[in-house]
Amino acid sequence: MNESLFLYAILLKCELISLGSFEQYLNNMFLKYPDNELLLELQWASADTNKVIQTISESLSKEVINYTIVGQILLNELERIYDPLSWGDEQQTRSLYEKMFHFYKVEGD
């Protein structure tokens, strides 16, 4: 669950999903796991993307990350976002991917 929370926060930070979409995802997770303290903390901080990412990162630092899950979720979301190309909006698609690539750019490259 934490991997998906972190990924959705990154997508929000890169502006690949809206704050409303992130909050909806967070609300759905909170309804599914109402006793989860991390989700409660994220509910209170959901408008502050940097705080959300920091909180999730701190939580993830205490556990093993399943990168397969992260990759699956990332590709599912990117596939959904990639759909603008299907109606010929290459400029919007290019903009979305440039934001993502910029976010993950390693310093010195």
C-alpha positions as CSV (number, residue, x, y, z in Angstrom):
1,M,0.0,0.0,0.0
2,N,2.8,2.5,0.8
3,E,4.4,2.0,-2.6
4,S,1.1,3.0,-4.3
5,L,0.7,6.0,-1.9
6,F,4.2,7.1,-2.8
7,L,3.7,6.7,-6.5
8,Y,0.5,8.6,-6.5
9,A,2.2,11.4,-4.5
10,I,5.0,11.6,-7.1
11,L,2.4,11.7,-10.0
12,L,0.7,14.6,-8.1
13,K,4.1,16.4,-7.7
14,C,4.8,16.0,-11.4
15,E,1.3,17.3,-12.1
16,L,0.4,14.1,-14.0
17,I,-2.7,13.7,-11.8
18,S,-4.8,16.4,-10.1
19,L,-4.9,17.1,-6.4
20,G,-8.6,16.0,-6.6
21,S,-7.6,12.6,-8.1
22,F,-4.9,12.1,-5.4
23,E,-7.4,13.0,-2.6
24,Q,-10.0,10.7,-4.0
25,Y,-7.4,7.8,-4.0
26,L,-6.4,8.7,-0.5
27,N,-10.0,8.8,0.6
28,N,-10.7,5.4,-0.9
29,M,-7.6,4.0,0.9
30,F,-8.7,5.5,4.2
31,L,-12.2,4.0,3.8
32,K,-10.6,0.6,3.2
33,Y,-8.1,1.0,6.1
34,P,-9.7,3.4,8.6
35,D,-7.3,2.4,11.4
36,N,-4.2,3.2,9.4
37,E,-2.3,6.0,11.2
38,L,-0.3,6.9,8.0
39,L,-3.5,7.4,6.0
40,L,-4.9,9.6,8.7
41,E,-1.8,11.7,8.8
42,L,-1.9,12.0,5.0
43,Q,-5.6,13.0,5.1
44,W,-4.6,16.1,7.2
45,A,-1.6,16.9,4.9
46,S,-3.1,16.1,1.5
47,A,-3.0,19.8,0.3
48,D,0.7,19.9,0.9
49,T,2.3,17.7,-1.7
50,N,5.8,18.0,-0.3
51,K,4.6,17.1,3.2
52,V,2.8,14.1,1.8
53,I,5.9,12.8,-0.1
54,Q,8.1,13.4,3.0
55,T,5.6,11.5,5.2
56,I,5.4,8.6,2.9
57,S,9.1,8.5,2.3
58,E,9.7,8.3,6.0
59,S,7.3,5.5,6.3
60,L,8.9,3.6,3.4
61,S,12.3,4.0,4.9
62,K,11.2,1.5,7.6
63,E,10.2,-1.3,5.2
64,V,11.3,-3.1,2.1
65,I,10.0,-1.5,-1.1
66,N,8.4,-3.8,-3.7
67,Y,9.6,-2.2,-6.9
68,T,7.5,-4.6,-9.0
69,I,4.4,-3.1,-7.5
70,V,5.7,0.4,-8.0
71,G,6.5,-0.4,-11.7
72,Q,3.1,-1.9,-12.3
73,I,1.2,1.0,-10.7
74,L,3.4,3.5,-12.6
75,L,2.8,1.8,-16.0
76,N,-0.9,1.6,-15.4
77,E,-1.2,5.3,-14.6
78,L,1.1,6.3,-17.5
79,E,-0.9,4.2,-19.9
80,R,-4.1,6.0,-18.8
81,I,-2.3,9.4,-19.1
82,Y,-0.8,8.4,-22.4
83,D,-4.3,8.3,-24.0
84,P,-4.1,11.9,-25.3
85,L,-2.0,10.5,-28.2
86,S,-4.9,8.4,-29.3
87,W,-6.7,11.6,-30.3
88,G,-3.7,13.2,-31.7
89,D,-2.6,15.5,-28.9
90,E,1.1,15.0,-29.2
91,Q,1.9,18.3,-27.5
92,Q,0.0,17.4,-24.3
93,T,1.6,14.0,-24.2
94,R,5.1,15.4,-24.7
95,S,4.4,17.9,-21.9
96,L,3.3,15.2,-19.5
97,Y,6.4,13.0,-20.2
98,E,8.8,15.9,-20.0
99,K,7.5,16.7,-16.5
100,M,8.0,13.1,-15.5
101,F,11.5,12.9,-17.0
102,H,12.5,16.2,-15.4
103,F,11.3,15.0,-12.0
104,Y,13.5,11.8,-12.2
105,K,16.5,13.5,-13.8
106,V,19.7,12.6,-11.9
107,E,21.9,15.6,-11.1
108,G,25.0,15.7,-13.3
109,D,23.3,14.0,-16.2
